[in-house]
Amino acid sequence: MIREPGNLLPSQTVLPGGTDRWQEISYDAFFCVSIYLSSLHMYADR
């Protein structure tokens, strides 16, 4: 996803279901991946 330097603020005006929605999805995906990796580390420590 290509973003202009001026569009990094979450308060920027975007189309409904546009950039903000994709930002939410990417945050959720990152959150899930981090939990998955931490669980892998827990299993590896056993």
C-alpha positions in Angstrom: 0.0 0.0 0.0 1.5 3.3 -1.1 0.8 6.3 1.2 1.7 9.9 0.7 3.8 11.4 3.6 0.9 13.7 4.4 -1.7 10.9 4.8 -0.1 9.3 7.8 -2.5 11.0 10.3 -5.5 8.9 11.2 -7.6 12.1 11.1 -7.1 12.5 7.4 -10.3 12.5 5.4 -10.7 9.3 3.5 -13.5 7.5 1.6 -15.8 5.4 3.7 -14.3 1.9 4.1 -11.1 3.2 2.5 -7.6 3.7 4.0 -8.7 3.6 7.6 -10.4 0.2 7.1 -7.3 -1.2 5.6 -5.3 0.2 8.5 -7.6 -1.6 11.0 -7.2 -4.9 9.1 -3.4 -4.6 9.0 -3.3 -3.8 12.7 -5.5 -6.8 13.5 -3.3 -9.1 11.3 -0.1 -7.8 13.0 -1.8 -8.4 16.4 -2.7 -12.0 15.4 0.7 -12.7 14.0 2.4 -11.4 17.2 0.3 -13.7 19.4 1.0 -16.6 17.1 4.7 -16.1 17.2 4.7 -15.7 21.0 2.8 -19.0 21.3 5.4 -20.6 19.1 8.1 -19.3 21.5 6.2 -20.7 24.5 6.0 -24.2 22.9 9.7 -24.1 21.9 10.7 -23.3 25.5 9.2 -26.6 26.8 
